[in-house]
């Protein structure tokens, strides 16, 4: 399992060198070829490699340090809730996750991993996801930059006679813009639905989804019409911070011009990043392939806030970049990057990036957003530059090598 961590596709070269006998230290060397800064690059080391170098290492008794000797937060994922480990060799563990930062022009860094010899307290969570039954089956997730939510079956259910229950049928994705790095999802739900539509110092829910794709919802495109599913039907959390959160949302079948299509989205949410990774797997029978579309709402501002919405497209990156100028709430940018994109399209409500999909094979794409009042991106040019740099990171993943020493 992976934070899909930080857009990092581990193009990793693993070489564990070390003589017979247990090593005392595992040194991880991370390098890349770009000149730009690469903050919050998530590194995923298979636990089998950790255990090979540091036999019977325990997930709660490690110390991970950067090249300057600073302790780094880490996370160990599990393979499955039912996995057994009777010999205490970490057989139930999946990956060891941590993050490194590269300054502009810095191409190489090292990290050391050792047994701590004592229990290490949990690190503060910078990513999280949860089912929200108290708000009509919402599913919400966040990192230290942004929060998001999407909508479940309870919201789509008809309102009982005489009730004022909200009804919304959509598979679109919402954004909650944050001013603060700490978690806000639980707090905002607890203070009441109306409050998080007002900026009280922590941020604001001002993004409009409705029946659109919102920020990164998907559908099937036939060249003229977009066919979309409804609210997610089931959810599953696979990892939950502190460095990376991974979860799945399952969407029941819908009709796409005579072809029944269902979808599973796997989200990878990394700390310190303005983009999440999404792997959407569509299942269908009949056609060898369909054309999927990833969308952005054309008019995402609240009523009374609309001033101007700009879109730009980059065919090389497969990116669709949006900048929304508002009357008084601050401006914001949204973007999708689809490395396997075949083109761009639009319908009445959504700007779209299209890509061919085969049944059962995931389409990987990335969704990001930022707000001028809660990010370092003060202008449209700042946001466009960041999206271009994110796309460059995806094209040039870091490489990883390892060596064990006594």
C-alpha positions in Angstrom: 0.0 0.0 0.0 1.3 3.4 -0.6 0.8 7.9 0.6 0.8 7.0 -2.8 2.9 9.2 -0.7 3.5 12.6 -2.1 3.2 12.1 -5.8 6.3 10.1 -5.4 6.2 7.1 -7.7 9.0 5.2 -6.1 11.1 4.5 -9.1 13.3 2.9 -6.5 16.5 1.0 -6.9 16.9 -1.1 -3.7 20.4 -2.4 -2.9 20.7 -3.7 0.6 24.5 -4.4 1.0 25.9 -5.7 4.2 27.8 -8.7 5.4 26.6 -11.5 7.5 25.4 -10.6 10.9 22.8 -8.1 11.9 23.3 -4.5 10.8 22.8 -1.6 13.2 21.9 1.0 10.7 20.1 1.2 7.3 21.1 4.2 5.2 18.7 5.4 2.6 20.0 7.6 -0.2 17.3 9.6 -2.2 18.2 11.5 -5.3 16.5 13.3 -8.2 17.3 15.2 -11.4 15.2 18.4 -11.1 16.5 21.9 -10.2 13.3 22.9 -8.4 12.6 22.5 -4.7 10.8 19.3 -3.8 9.3 19.6 -0.3 7.5 16.7 1.4 8.7 14.0 -0.9 7.3 10.8 0.6 9.6 7.8 0.6 8.1 4.3 0.8 10.5 1.5 1.9 9.1 -2.1 1.8 9.2 -3.4 5.3 10.8 -6.6 4.1 13.9 -4.5 3.2 13.9 -2.9 6.7 13.6 -6.3 8.4 16.3 -7.7 6.1 18.7 -5.0 7.3 17.5 -4.7 10.9 16.1 -8.2 11.8 13.1 -8.1 14.1 12.8 -4.4 14.0 9.6 -3.2 15.6 7.4 -0.6 14.0 7.0 1.3 17.3 10.7 1.2 18.1 12.5 2.9 15.2 14.3 6.2 14.9 14.5 7.8 11.4 16.9 10.7 11.0 17.7 13.1 8.1 21.3 14.0 7.0 21.5 16.7 9.7 20.5 14.3 12.5 17.0 15.6 12.9 14.4 12.9 13.8 11.8 12.5 11.1 8.2 11.4 11.7 7.5 8.0 10.2 4.6 5.6 9.6 4.4 1.8 9.1 1.5 0.5 7.0 0.0 -2.9 7.4 -0.7 -5.4 4.6 -4.2 -6.4 5.9 -6.1 -6.3 9.2 -6.0 -10.1 9.3 -2.3 -10.5 8.6 -0.4 -12.6 11.2 3.2 -12.3 12.4 3.9 -15.2 14.8 7.7 -14.9 14.4 7.8 -11.1 15.0 9.5 -10.4 11.7 7.1 -7.7 10.5 5.2 -10.1 8.2 2.1 -8.0 8.7 3.7 -4.7 7.7 3.7 -3.2 4.3 5.9 -0.1 4.0 7.9 2.3 6.1 7.0 5.8 5.1 8.8 9.1 5.8 9.4 12.4 4.0 12.4 14.3 2.8 12.8 17.8 1.5 15.0 19.1 -1.3 16.0 22.7 -1.6 16.3 24.2 -5.1 19.3 22.7 -6.8 19.8 20.0 -4.1 19.9 16.6 -5.8 20.7 14.1 -3.1 20.1 13.5 0.5 20.5 10.6 3.0 18.3 9.2 5.8 19.3 6.7 8.5 17.0 4.1 10.1 18.0 2.4 13.3 16.3 0.5 16.1 15.4 2.9 18.9 15.7 0.4 21.7 12.6 1.9 23.3 9.0 2.7 22.4 8.6 5.8 20.3 5.4 7.8 21.0 3.1 8.3 18.0 3.8 11.3 15.8 1.1 14.0 15.4 -1.2 13.2 12.5 -0.9 15.4 9.5 -3.3 13.3 7.4 -6.6 11.7 8.2 -9.8 10.4 6.7 -13.1 9.3 8.2 -16.7 8.4 7.5 -19.0 11.0 8.9 -22.4 9.4 9.7 -23.4 12.4 11.7 -23.6 14.5 8.5 -25.6 12.2 6.1 -22.8 9.8 5.3 -20.2 12.3 4.2 -16.7 11.0 3.8 -14.0 13.6 4.7 -10.2 13.7 4.5 -7.5 16.2 5.1 -3.8 16.9 5.4 -2.0 20.0 6.8 -2.8 22.0 3.7 -6.4 21.3 2.7 -9.5 19.3 3.6 -12.0 17.6 1.3 -15.3 15.7 1.4 -17.6 13.8 -0.8 -21.1 12.5 -0.4 -22.7 9.2 0.6 -26.0 7.4 0.3 -27.8 9.1 3.2 -27.5 12.5 1.4 -28.9 11.0 -1.8 -31.9 9.4 -0.1 -35.3 11.2 -0.7 -36.4 13.4 2.1 -39.2 12.0 4.2 -42.6 13.7 3.9 -42.7 16.9 6.0 -38.9 16.9 6.7 -36.3 19.5 5.7 -33.6 16.8 5.0 -31.0 17.9 2.5 -30.9 15.9 -0.7 -28.0 15.9 -3.2 -27.2 13.3 -5.8 -23.6 13.7 -6.9 -20.2 12.0 -7.2 -18.5 15.3 -7.2 -15.6 16.2 -4.8 -15.7 19.2 -2.4 -12.9 21.3 -1.0 -12.5 22.9 2.4 -9.9 25.6 2.4 -7.7 25.8 5.5 -5.7 28.6 7.1 -4.1 26.3 9.7 -1.9 23.2 9.6 -3.7 21.3 12.3 -6.7 19.0 11.7 -10.1 20.7 11.4 -12.5 18.1 10.0 -13.8 16.9 13.4 -14.0 20.4 14.8 -16.0 21.8 11.8 -18.5 19.1 11.8 -19.0 19.5 15.6 -19.6 23.2 15.4 -22.5 22.9 13.0 -23.1 23.0 9.3 -23.6 26.7 9.0 -20.5 27.7 10.8 -18.0 26.3 8.4 -19.4 28.4 5.6 -18.0 31.4 7.5 -14.2 32.0 8.0 -13.8 32.1 11.8 -10.0 32.0 11.6 -9.4 28.4 10.5 -10.6 28.5 6.9 -13.9 28.2 5.1 -16.1 25.8 3.1 -16.9 28.1 0.1 -16.5 25.7 -2.8 -19.7 24.8 -4.7 -20.1 21.2 -5.9 -23.8 20.6 -6.5 -24.4 18.1 -9.4 -21.0 19.0 -11.1 -17.7 17.0 -10.9 -16.5 19.5 -8.3 -12.8 19.2 -7.8 -11.8 16.0 -9.6 -14.9 13.9 -9.9 -15.0 11.5 -12.9 -17.4 10.2 -15.5 -17.5 8.5 -18.9 -17.3 10.8 -22.0 -18.8 9.8 -25.3 -17.5 12.9 -27.2 -20.7 14.9 -26.5 -22.1 13.9 -23.2 -20.7 13.1 -19.7 -22.2 10.0 -18.0 -21.7 10.1 -14.2 -22.4 7.9 -11.2 -24.1 8.9 -8.0 -23.0 9.2 -4.4 -20.4 6.7 -3.2 -21.9 3.4 -1.9 -19.1 2.0 0.3 -15.8 3.1 1.8 -12.6 1.5 3.2 -9.7 3.0 5.0 -6.3 1.3 4.3 -3.9 3.6 6.1 -4.5 6.7 8.3 -1.6 9.0 8.9 0.5 10.5 10.3 2.4 10.8 7.1 0.0 9.3 4.5 -3.7 8.3 4.4 -5.0 5.9 1.9 -8.7 5.0 1.4 -11.1 3.7 -1.2 -14.6 4.8 -2.3 -16.8 2.4 -4.2 -19.4 3.6 -6.7 -22.2 1.3 -7.9 -22.8 0.9 -11.6 -24.4 3.5 -13.8 -25.4 3.6 -17.4 -22.9 5.2 -19.9 -24.7 5.1 -23.2 -25.7 1.5 -22.9 -22.6 0.3 -21.0 -22.9 -0.4 -17.2 -19.9 1.1 -15.5 -18.9 0.9 -11.8 -15.8 2.6 -10.2 -13.4 2.3 -7.3 -11.4 5.3 -6.4 -8.2 4.9 -4.3 -7.0 8.1 -2.7 -3.5 8.7 -1.5 -3.2 11.8 0.7 0.3 12.9 1.8 1.3 15.4 4.4 2.7 18.7 3.2 1.3 18.5 -0.3 -1.3 20.6 -2.2 -2.2 17.6 -4.4 -3.8 14.2 -3.7 -3.3 11.2 -5.9 -6.4 9.3 -7.1 -6.4 5.9 -8.9 -9.8 5.3 -10.4 -10.6 1.8 -11.6 -13.6 1.5 -13.9 -15.2 -1.9 -14.4 -17.4 -2.6 -17.5 -18.1 -5.3 -20.0 -18.3 -5.1 -23.8 -16.1 -2.3 -25.2 -12.4 -2.8 -25.0 -12.0 0.7 -23.7 -14.0 3.8 -22.8 -13.0 7.4 -22.5 -13.0 8.6 -18.9 -13.1 12.3 -18.0 -11.8 14.1 -14.8 -13.6 17.3 -14.2 -13.6 20.7 -12.5 -16.7 22.7 -11.8 -16.9 25.8 -14.2 -18.6 27.9 -11.5 -17.4 26.9 -8.1 -17.9 30.1 -6.2 -20.7 30.8 -3.8 -23.5 33.0 -5.0 -22.5 36.7 -4.9 -18.8 35.8 -4.9 -18.5 35.2 -8.7 -16.2 37.6 -10.4 -14.0 35.7 -12.9 -13.0 32.1 -13.6 -10.0 31.3 -15.8 -9.0 28.0 -17.3 -5.7 27.0 -18.9 -4.7 23.7 -20.4 -1.3 22.0 -20.8 -1.3 19.1 -23.2 2.2 17.9 -22.3 1.3 17.7 -18.6 -2.3 16.6 -19.0 -3.2 19.5 -16.7 -6.3 21.6 -16.4 -5.7 24.6 -14.2 -8.4 26.9 -12.8 -8.1 30.3 -11.1 -11.2 31.7 -9.4 -11.3 35.4 -8.6 -13.9 36.2 -5.9 -15.5 39.4 -4.6 -14.5 39.2 -0.9 -13.6 35.7 0.1 -10.1 35.6 -1.4 -9.1 33.9 -4.7 -8.3 30.2 -5.2 -6.8 27.8 -7.7 -7.8 24.3 -8.5 -6.1 21.8 -10.9 -6.2 18.3 -12.1 -3.1 16.6 -13.7 -3.8 13.4 -15.7 -0.4 12.1 -17.0 -2.2 9.7 -19.4 -4.5 12.4 -20.8 -5.7 12.1 -24.4 -7.3 15.6 -24.6 -9.6 18.2 -23.2 -13.4 18.7 -23.4 -16.2 20.5 -21.6 -19.9 20.3 -21.0 -22.3 22.9 -19.6 -21.1 22.5 -16.0 -17.5 21.1 -16.2 -14.1 21.5 -17.7 -12.8 18.1 -18.5 -9.5 16.2 -19.1 -10.1 12.9 -21.0 -8.2 9.7 -21.0 -8.8 6.2 -22.3 -9.5 3.5 -19.7 -9.6 -0.3 -19.8 -11.8 -2.3 -17.5 -10.1 -3.0 -14.2 -7.0 -1.0 -14.9 -6.6 2.2 -12.8 -6.4 5.7 -14.3 -4.0 7.7 -12.1 -4.6 11.4 -11.7 -3.8 14.2 -9.2 -6.1 16.9 -7.8 -4.9 20.0 -6.1 -6.1 23.3 -4.7 -4.9 26.4 -2.9 -6.4 29.6 -1.4 -4.7 33.0 -1.4 -5.5 33.4 2.3 -4.2 30.0 3.4 -1.3 29.2 1.1 2.0 30.7 -0.3 0.3 31.2 -3.7 -0.8 34.8 -3.9 -1.5 35.1 -7.6 -2.7 33.1 -10.6 0.9 32.9 -11.9 2.1 31.5 -8.6 -0.5 28.7 -8.8 0.2 27.9 -12.4 3.9 27.7 -11.6 3.2 25.3 -8.8 1.0 23.0 -11.0 3.8 22.9 -13.6 6.3 22.0 -10.9 4.0 19.3 -9.6 3.7 17.8 -13.1 7.5 17.9 -13.4 7.8 15.9 -10.1 5.5 13.3 -11.5 7.5 12.9 -14.7 10.8 12.7 -12.7 10.3 10.6 -9.6 13.0 10.3 -7.0 15.3 7.2 -7.0 16.1 5.4 -3.8 19.0 3.1 -2.8 19.8 1.5 0.5 22.8 0.1 2.3 23.1 -1.6 5.7 26.1 -1.2 8.0 27.2 -2.4 11.4 
